[in-house]
Amino acid sequence: MSIQDIITWFDSHHAAVLYYFGIALVLALLCTYIVNAKNISTIKYVMSFLVYAVTIPGVLALFLLLYNILFLGSSMFQLGLVTYFLPIVAMILILLILNRKIKMSKLPGFTRLSSLIIIIGISFVLLFILQRSYFGVIFLGGFTQLLLVFAVIMIVLRVAWNKFAK
């Protein structure tokens, strides 16, 4: 199974994707409605789960969208709404809803998630700059080599970030 097969599956099973993000939205609204000072220690774990549940697909969809537009030159009008745009919109909406009641920095694991997103973003920008500057022939191989270079850059950035943070 390739990455394109996974994208095609999500593109052909709209109902599953809509149910997933619909349930996440309902849970986010429910959490903000029932949270108070007495139960915040319990509810913040549910909120943390929701943040991960919508942020990981949202960030993946964002970078797939950017990859299709910037690297492949695809038109935004040819990309599926449910596959590429719904996860991004749902991520932003649910994060805004949850942020009204509790600061994201107070949720368990959010600092790790945000630093991972920053590292992935920096890696993506570096790959885009390398690809646009005709730096090498590595990108002629396709998406697999691009993912390999992306993984190496991400590991190097992670090590550099750890040394910088200490």
MODELLER restraints for C-alpha pairs under 7 A, 6 or more apart:
rsr = mdl.restraints
at = mdl.atoms
rsr.add(forms.Gaussian(group=physical.xy_distance, feature=features.Distance(at['CA:10:A'], at['CA:83:A']), mean=5.99, stdev=0.5))
rsr.add(forms.Gaussian(group=physical.xy_distance, feature=features.Distance(at['CA:11:A'], at['CA:80:A']), mean=6.47, stdev=0.5))
rsr.add(forms.Gaussian(group=physical.xy_distance, feature=features.Distance(at['CA:11:A'], at['CA:82:A']), mean=6.82, stdev=0.5))
rsr.add(forms.Gaussian(group=physical.xy_distance, feature=features.Distance(at['CA:11:A'], at['CA:83:A']), mean=5.49, stdev=0.5))
rsr.add(forms.Gaussian(group=physical.xy_distance, feature=features.Distance(at['CA:14:A'], at['CA:82:A']), mean=6.38, stdev=0.5))
rsr.add(forms.Gaussian(group=physical.xy_distance, feature=features.Distance(at['CA:21:A'], at['CA:90:A']), mean=6.59, stdev=0.5))
rsr.add(forms.Gaussian(group=physical.xy_distance, feature=features.Distance(at['CA:24:A'], at['CA:50:A']), mean=6.56, stdev=0.5))
rsr.add(forms.Gaussian(group=physical.xy_distance, feature=features.Distance(at['CA:25:A'], at['CA:94:A']), mean=6.19, stdev=0.5))
rsr.add(forms.Gaussian(group=physical.xy_distance, feature=features.Distance(at['CA:28:A'], at['CA:94:A']), mean=6.45, stdev=0.5))
rsr.add(forms.Gaussian(group=physical.xy_distance, feature=features.Distance(at['CA:28:A'], at['CA:97:A']), mean=6.90, stdev=0.5))
rsr.add(forms.Gaussian(group=physical.xy_distance, feature=features.Distance(at['CA:28:A'], at['CA:98:A']), mean=6.38, stdev=0.5))
rsr.add(forms.Gaussian(group=physical.xy_distance, feature=features.Distance(at['CA:31:A'], at['CA:43:A']), mean=6.81, stdev=0.5))
rsr.add(forms.Gaussian(group=physical.xy_distance, feature=features.Distance(at['CA:32:A'], at['CA:98:A']), mean=6.47, stdev=0.5))
rsr.add(forms.Gaussian(group=physical.xy_distance, feature=features.Distance(at['CA:32:A'], at['CA:101:A']), mean=6.06, stdev=0.5))
rsr.add(forms.Gaussian(group=physical.xy_distance, feature=features.Distance(at['CA:35:A'], at['CA:43:A']), mean=6.52, stdev=0.5))
rsr.add(forms.Gaussian(group=physical.xy_distance, feature=features.Distance(at['CA:44:A'], at['CA:107:A']), mean=5.95, stdev=0.5))
rsr.add(forms.Gaussian(group=physical.xy_distance, feature=features.Distance(at['CA:45:A'], at['CA:108:A']), mean=6.93, stdev=0.5))
rsr.add(forms.Gaussian(group=physical.xy_distance, feature=features.Distance(at['CA:48:A'], at['CA:107:A']), mean=5.62, stdev=0.5))
rsr.add(forms.Gaussian(group=physical.xy_distance, feature=features.Distance(at['CA:48:A'], at['CA:108:A']), mean=6.19, stdev=0.5))
rsr.add(forms.Gaussian(group=physical.xy_distance, feature=features.Distance(at['CA:51:A'], at['CA:95:A']), mean=6.78, stdev=0.5))
rsr.add(forms.Gaussian(group=physical.xy_distance, feature=features.Distance(at['CA:54:A'], at['CA:91:A']), mean=5.14, stdev=0.5))
rsr.add(forms.Gaussian(group=physical.xy_distance, feature=features.Distance(at['CA:55:A'], at['CA:91:A']), mean=5.58, stdev=0.5))
rsr.add(forms.Gaussian(group=physical.xy_distance, feature=features.Distance(at['CA:57:A'], at['CA:87:A']), mean=6.09, stdev=0.5))
rsr.add(forms.Gaussian(group=physical.xy_distance, feature=features.Distance(at['CA:58:A'], at['CA:87:A']), mean=4.50, stdev=0.5))
rsr.add(forms.Gaussian(group=physical.xy_distance, feature=features.Distance(at['CA:58:A'], at['CA:88:A']), mean=4.50, stdev=0.5))
rsr.add(forms.Gaussian(group=physical.xy_distance, feature=features.Distance(at['CA:58:A'], at['CA:91:A']), mean=5.48, stdev=0.5))
rsr.add(forms.Gaussian(group=physical.xy_distance, feature=features.Distance(at['CA:59:A'], at['CA:88:A']), mean=6.98, stdev=0.5))
rsr.add(forms.Gaussian(group=physical.xy_distance, feature=features.Distance(at['CA:61:A'], at['CA:84:A']), mean=5.18, stdev=0.5))
rsr.add(forms.Gaussian(group=physical.xy_distance, feature=features.Distance(at['CA:61:A'], at['CA:87:A']), mean=6.34, stdev=0.5))
rsr.add(forms.Gaussian(group=physical.xy_distance, feature=features.Distance(at['CA:61:A'], at['CA:88:A']), mean=6.49, stdev=0.5))
rsr.add(forms.Gaussian(group=physical.xy_distance, feature=features.Distance(at['CA:62:A'], at['CA:88:A']), mean=6.24, stdev=0.5))
rsr.add(forms.Gaussian(group=physical.xy_distance, feature=features.Distance(at['CA:65:A'], at['CA:84:A']), mean=6.07, stdev=0.5))
rsr.add(forms.Gaussian(group=physical.xy_distance, feature=features.Distance(at['CA:68:A'], at['CA:74:A']), mean=5.41, stdev=0.5))
rsr.add(forms.Gaussian(group=physical.xy_distance, feature=features.Distance(at['CA:69:A'], at['CA:75:A']), mean=6.39, stdev=0.5))
rsr.add(forms.Gaussian(group=physical.xy_distance, feature=features.Distance(at['CA:69:A'], at['CA:76:A']), mean=6.87, stdev=0.5))
rsr.add(forms.Gaussian(group=physical.xy_distance, feature=features.Distance(at['CA:104:A'], at['CA:110:A']), mean=6.53, stdev=0.5))
rsr.add(forms.Gaussian(group=physical.xy_distance, feature=features.Distance(at['CA:105:A'], at['CA:111:A']), mean=6.45, stdev=0.5))
rsr.add(forms.Gaussian(group=physical.xy_distance, feature=features.Distance(at['CA:119:A'], at['CA:154:A']), mean=6.54, stdev=0.5))
rsr.add(forms.Gaussian(group=physical.xy_distance, feature=features.Distance(at['CA:119:A'], at['CA:157:A']), mean=6.63, stdev=0.5))
rsr.add(forms.Gaussian(group=physical.xy_distance, feature=features.Distance(at['CA:120:A'], at['CA:154:A']), mean=6.59, stdev=0.5))
rsr.add(forms.Gaussian(group=physical.xy_distance, feature=features.Distance(at['CA:123:A'], at['CA:150:A']), mean=6.45, stdev=0.5))
rsr.add(forms.Gaussian(group=physical.xy_distance, feature=features.Distance(at['CA:123:A'], at['CA:153:A']), mean=6.12, stdev=0.5))
rsr.add(forms.Gaussian(group=physical.xy_distance, feature=features.Distance(at['CA:123:A'], at['CA:154:A']), mean=5.94, stdev=0.5))
rsr.add(forms.Gaussian(group=physical.xy_distance, feature=features.Distance(at['CA:138:A'], at['CA:145:A']), mean=6.69, stdev=0.5))
rsr.add(forms.Gaussian(group=physical.xy_distance, feature=features.Distance(at['CA:139:A'], at['CA:145:A']), mean=6.57, stdev=0.5))
rsr.add(forms.Gaussian(group=physical.xy_distance, feature=features.Distance(at['CA:139:A'], at['CA:146:A']), mean=6.07, stdev=0.5))
